[in-house]
């Protein structure tokens, strides 16, 4: 359990947390004065919290409820304002209002989402995408990922509706991918879906609640490209639902369930390892109200909640971290012909904190064109490569224990 920031007698709330490493984490929320709320930003250096100045206007009600880290000098926070950290200070970025969620996919690739609109920031301007129309008695969630764009999941048919419509934004229109009626008995309660997490068009997760007159049952759904799997996690018919769905890879997901017994609320941290869900130990969190899970890597996770009307922070690491496995390259294929600014993609590696990318002109010891570190499993060239020339690239994954083996080397040739 991590001690709370020291703010004297001031009342405060922490509502989101994210981190890069065990000694490098950020949390946001607000400080409550006698007359108004003021945005709060704090930084964890491994031993203590530091309060970082917020650019919010003094004397007005302001708050922060989301934070997402791209790199140590590239972070975003959202609440009453959208803010960006450049490594030196936080600055307000003009943005649309009314969003309930923020997704940051990379530098200058930020989405703000509400029930009716998804707004995208490309570093220069905002572009709005109107959500697909939904049954007045239904509900809808939207989510986005870097490779496959914006998706929407609708529950259709009123409180007892079990029809799930999965839709994908093509860039010009919404395309229905699936229209499926789930197998839960209609007369055995209603279904609500609250969150969606996308890894690929055939790897989509959703969480929610199936409830009846006297019980609630948290559920997890998984879309494999052809059907929804409804049987992956059942938290018991005394559960309020499954919340906080996050993950660093499709075989490394986290969520939490809450259950009530004799009026006492209990929390359970759930982890998906690629084969099954299991309950993980959370010392001191049994009676806390959990809000957020922030996995830095498979061996490094932050949990944020409330306990006894005060912020509750829990940080866990594996006792013995090991270096990550060898990455598997995805695109471009070996010997592919590409444009002058290709994007390199590889599969996420479990427990990786950062990736090192090397591009050379020779397979073994040639001139190094690029040697960089990135926090996502992709790299986009910021400059044009020489036409007609061949290049060689490979990647390795690193964490607190060190760097793993380099991937196999691939070659690509730039189109004339």
N, C-alpha and C positions, 0 to 999 in steps of 0.2 A: 504494500500500500504506500502511495506517495503522499507526502504532506501537502497541504493546501498552500497556495501563495499567501504571503503575509501582507495583509492590507489594513492592519490596525483594527479599528472598530467598525470599519465600513462593511456593509452587507454586500455580497457579490454572488454572481452565478457564473459557472463555466458550462458552456453548452456545446462545444465541439473541441476536438483534439486531433492532432496529426503529428507525425514525427518522421525523421530521417534515420535516426539511430537511437540507442539507449540513452545517450547523453545529448540529444538534439531534438527537442519536441516543442510544440507550440499549442497553446489553448486559447480560446476566445470566449467571450460572454459579455457581461456588463457589471458595472458597479452601481449600486443603488444609493443615491443621496436622499436627503429629505424631500427634494422637489422633483428630481428627474433621474433617469438612467443614463449612464455614460459608457460607451464601448470600452471593453477591457481586452487587452492583449498581453499574454504572459509567455515567457520563454523558459524552458527547462534545460539546464546545462549539465545535468547528471547528478547534481547535488542540491541545487536550490532553484527556486523560481525567480525570475526577474520581470518586472513590469516594463513593457515597451510602450512608448508614447503612441497614442492613437490619433489619427488626423480628424476624427469626428468633431463637429462643431460643438463647443462647450455651451451649456445652458439649454440644450435640446435633448429630447428623449432619443437616445441612440443605443444600438446593441449589435452584437455579432453572434450568429448562430451556425456558421459554416466556416471551415478552413481546409484548404487543400494545398499540399506542397508538391511542386514540380521539381525544384532544386533548392539548394541553400539560398540562392539569390533570386528565386522565382516562386512566390507564394501568393495565394489569393484567399481573401476572407470576405464573407457576405453576411449581411443582416439588414440594418437600416441603410447601409451604404455598401458598395462594392469597393474593396481595397486591394492594392497590390504591393508586395514587398520586393524591393530590388536588391536586397542585400545590405542596404544602409538604412532605409526608412520605409514606412507605410505611407501610401498616397491613395486618395480617393479617385476612382475611375467612374466617370459618368455612366450610368446604366439605367435600364428600365426598372420600374418598381413592381412589387407585387409577387415576386417569385417566392416559392417555398423551398426550393432546392437549387444547389449549385453543383455542377460537374465540371471539373477541370481535366482536360485530356492532354494538355501540354502548353508550352509557351504560346500565347495569343490564340488559344483554342478553349474558350470558356463558354459554358451553357448555363443559363438561368431558366428554370422551368416552373410553371404553375399549372393549374388545371386546364387552361385554355390555350396557352402559348409557350413555345420554347424559343428563347432568344439566344443567338450565337454571336460571340465577340471574336473577330479575327485579327485583332490588334489595331484595326483602323475604324471599323464601324460595327454596329449591331444589325443583325438580320433576324427577322421574326418568322417563325413557322407556326401557323395556326394548327391547333390540335384537331384531330378528326372529330366529327360530331359524334355524340354519345347519347344513348337512351337516357331520357330525363330521370329514370329511376335506376340507372346503372351507375357505374363508377369507372375511373380511368387512371392509370399511372403511365408516365412517360420516362424513358431512360435513354442514354446515349453511350456509345463506345467509339473508340478512335478509328477502328477499321470499318465499321458497318453503319455508322451514323445514328439517326434518331429512330426510336421504336415507341410504339404505344400498345398497351394491353388494356382491353376493356372487359368489364363484366357487364353483361347485358341481361335485362329481364327483371328488373325490380329486385326487392330484397331476397327473393327465393331464386333469382336467376343464377344458373350455373353455366351459362354460355360464355366462353372466353374467346375474344377476338384479338388476334395478334396482328399488328399492322407495322409496316416499315415505310419511312419517308424516303422517296427516291430522289429527292432534290426538287421535284416539281409537283408531286402528288403522293397521297397515301395509298399504299398497296396492301391489300389483305393477304397475309401469309397463311393464316389458319383461322378457322371458325369452328371451335370445338365445344361440345357440351360435356362437362366433366361428369364423372360417375357417381358423385355424392347424391344420395337420395334427396329429392326436392323437399319431401315432407320431413326431412331430418335436419332442418336448420338452414341457415343462410351462409353465404360465403363472401368474405371481403378480402381483396388483394391490395396491399399497401406499398410494396416495393418491388422493383425489378432490377436485375443485374445481368448485363449482357457481356459475354466473352466472344461469341461468334453467332452467326445465324442459326446454327444447330446446337447452341450451348447457351441457353437463356434460363435464368432462375427467377422465381417470384415467391414472395412470402405473404402470409396473411392469416386470417382466422376463419374457421368454420364453427358457427355457433348455433345453439338451440335455446330452448326456453330456460333451462337450468344449468347450462354448461357452455364452455368455449374450448375450442380445440385448435391450437396453432398448427398451420400447415405450411409445407414447402412444396412448390411445384417446379419441375424441370422440363424444358422443351428441348428435344433432341433433333429437331428438324422435321419430324413427322408426327409426333404425339407428345402429350403432356404426361409425365410420370407423377402420380399423385400420392405415392406411398413412401416417399423418402424419409419424411420426418413427421411423427405424430407426437405431440408433446403432452398428450393426455387431456381428458375432458374437464380439467380444472384450470386450463391455461388460458390466458388472455390473448395469446397470439405469438407469432414469431416476428421479431423486429430487428433492426440494426444490421441488415444483410450487407456484408462487405467481403472483399477477398482480394488477394494479390494474384491469384490464379484460379482456374476452374477446379483444381484439385486441392484448393486451400481456401475454404470459405468459413466465415464466422457469422453467427447470429445469436440472439438471446431470446429465451422464452421466459415468461413470468407465470407463476402458478399461485393460487390462493388456497390456504388451508386454515380453517377456523379463524378467518379474518386476517391472517398474516400473509403478506405477499413474499414470495420467494423467487429468486432469479437463477436461471441456469444458462451458462455460457455453452453454446453448441459449436462444434467444429466439424467440418466436412473434409475428409482426407483423400477424396477421390473415389472411395468405395462405400463409406458409411458416415453417418453423423454420430458423434459421441459427446458426452458432457465433460467439460474441462473444469478443473478446480479454480475457484475464484475466491481466495481468502478474504473474509470480511465483507463480501459483496452479497451475501445471502439475503439480507433484508434491505439492501440499498435499492433505489430505483435507477436502473441502468438507462442511459440515453444513447451513448455512442460507443462503437468499437473502431479502433484505428490500427489495423495491422501494418506495421512497418515492413515486416518480413515474417516468414514462418516461425522464426525464433524470437520475435520481438513484437509485442502487442500492447496497446494502451486501451484502457476501458474508462469511460467517464460516466458518472451518474450523480445521484443525490442521496445523502444519508444524514438523517437527523437535521433536515433543513439546511445542510451545508454541502458544498461540492465534494464528490467522492472520486478519487483518482487511483487507478490500479495499473501498475506496469509489470509485465511479465516477460522474462527471457528464458530460453532453454539454458540449463546449467553449463552445457558444453556445446558451443556452436561449432559447426563444421563448415568448411568452405563449400560453396554451391557446386552442383553438378555441371557437366559440360553442356553448353547450350546446343540446341538443334536449330539450324538455320531454316528459314521458311522461304522468303522471297528476297531478291530474284533467284530463280533456279540457276543451277550451275551452268555456265556457258551461255547465259541469256544475253540478249541484245536489249539495251535499255536506253532511256532518254538521258540527257546530259545531267539531270539532277535526280537520280533514282532514290527510292526509299528502300532501306534495308530493314527486313523484318525477321524476327526469330521467335521461338516459343518462350513463354515465361518460364523462368527457372525457380523452383521452390527455394525459399530462403535467400534469394538474391536481393541485396540492397541497391546495387548499382551494376551497370554493365560497362565494360571497356570494349571499344570498337576500334579496329585497326584496318586501314585500307592502304595497300601498297601497289606499286607498279610491277613487282616481281613476286613470285609465289613464296620465296623463302627469305630473301634479304634485300629486297629492292627498296627504292625510294619510298618513304612513308608519305602518303598523301593526307591521311587523316589518322589521328590517334586521339580519341576523346572518351569521355565518360557520360553516360545517359542513364536516366532513372526509369525509363520505360523500354519495352522490348522492341524498339524501332529506332532508326536513325535516318533523317532526311538531310541530304547534302544542301548546304547553304550557298554553294557556288557551283558553277557549271564545270563539268569534267571535259577533258579534251575529246573531241569527236574522233571516232575510229580507233581509240586506244582501249586496251584491255587493263582491267584492274582486278586485284585479289583482295578478299575481305574475310575476316573472321572475328569472333566475339568471345569474350569470357565473362563469367558472372562473379561478383565479389560481395562479401559481407564482412562482419566484424572479425571473422576467423581467417580472412584472407581471400584470395582469388582462386577459382577452380581452373580446370583445364580449358585451353582454348578450343573452340569449336573446330570442326573440319573447315578447310579453306575452300571457298568458292570463287569462281572467276565470272566476271561479266564484261561485256564490251559495249562501249558507248556508240550509239547509232550515228552514222555519217550524216 
